[in-house]
Amino acid sequence: MARPRQFDEQDVVARATDLFWRRGYNATSVRDLGSELELTSSSLYRTFTDKHSLFLRALDHYRETESAEAAERLGADGPVTEVLRDWLVWTVSHVDGRGCLVVNSATELGNSDARASERIGAAFGTTRAALTALLDRGRRTGELPADLDVDQVADLVFTLVLGLRVRERAGQSAAELASAIDGTVALVTGPSA
């Protein structure tokens, strides 16, 4: 007779997410997972099949938490430029040098892992859509230039954010990135704001 599970699967996924976020996919071994999650290899395999499946669950968990919070912050009430700046500062200051699991995974894996790439693309899409909605709101309310090409600027700001996340992962502090953040906000507001 099989023994009942002695652990909370969601808690294990959250803890695995943290480990993959800190170390990366390739640098995290099954032994590391077992030690960090306090599970035997057989429990890991029985529950998650393999390391890759657990990693995909970790990416899903990240999208449900961090990516969702980013979208929520971009949808906050208040002046658009303040919401944008607050979000940019948050992206580089709330995780103590870990960067973004999605960005880290994209740079580590490239497009070599189709299932991970699908999740990475979905996470990018969620953030980019929220950013586009914020910029569109600013254009409609007159906070941003009326002729602002929302899609183009959203794409540019999103690309800048990816660079900020990489710089943050490389050890630069939010204070060191403040100039780039302020420059990004100034670029969005344009000369007429």
Order of alpha helices (4+ residues) and beta strands (2+ residues): alpha-alpha-alpha-alpha-alpha-alpha-alpha-alpha-alpha-alpha
